[in-house]
């Protein structure tokens, strides 16, 4: 899941240098993340000190959103994705869109 971690770094670092726009502001405060079933995104058989965690969070509007956070900062930034955004991200990971360049 190196690609997954690289994506998160790009999103967080990129958003720190720009003025981020929270397009989920209208829904974020309504999502109950207190009992979210967080899952760690780690390579099989490896335990990372700091991993990306994600959770599928249902909402009363009938949509299940995907929340993502850094395991070392559970009270820090939490990204929220719609199902379509999450599907596009997963397809990008499978296609290698977020892979780090190979070293020479």
N, C-alpha and C positions, 0 to 999 in steps of 0.2 A: 504493500500500500504506500510505497514511496510517492507514487503519483498523487495519491490522495493528500498526503502531507504537503507536497509541493504546491498543490492547488490552494490549500488553506493558507499557506504562507503568502502566496501571491495575492489572495483576496485580502488578507488582513494587512499586509505591508502596503499593498496598493491603495487600500482605502485609508490608511493613515496619512499618506502623502496628498491625497485628494480630499475634497469635501464629499464624504459619502452621503448618499441619499438612501434613506431607509424606506424602500417601497413596500415593506410589510408593517409599517408603523400602525396602520389601522387594525392589524390583526395580532401583532406581537404581544400586546398587553392582555389579550384574551386567551392566549395559549397557556395551559397549565403545565409548566415544565418541572414542577416540584416532584412529581412522581413519574417523570419520563423514564422509560426503560433504555438508558444510555448503553450503547454498544461501542466497544473499542475497535478501531480500524487498525489492525496490526497484521503483519505477515504471519501466516500460519506457523505456529510453534515458536514465535518470538514474542517476548514481552518488552515493550518499549517503555522507557521511563516517562516519556511525554508523548501521548498518542492523540490522534483525533478521535472524538467520540461523536456518535450520531444517534438520533432517536426519532422514531415515527410518532408524531403527536396528533391525535385526532382533535378536531374542532367541532363545535356545534353547528357550523355551516355545512357539515358533511365532508369536508376536505381533510385529508390527513397530510399535514405539513411535515417536513423533515427539518429537524434542528441539528446544528453541528457546533461543537465547541472543542476547546483544547483541554485535555484531561488534567493538566497541571493548574489550570485556571477555571474551575467549574463555575465560578461566579463572575467570570469575565465575559468577553464578547460571545454572543450566541448568534450564529447565522441561521436564518430561517429561509427555507426553499419551498416553493410550490411543487406539486407532483411533476409538472411538466419541466420545471427547472432541474429537479433532481434526476429525472429520466435523461435529460440532455447531458447533465454532468456525468452520469454513469456511462452513457454511450461514449462520451469524450475520453473517459478513463480507459475504457475497453479499446478505443481506437489509438491510444497512446498520445493523445493531445497534450497531456500534462507531464509526460515523461521528461526527466532531466536529460540534457544532452550527454552522450557518451563521452568519456574523457579519452584523450588521445594517448 
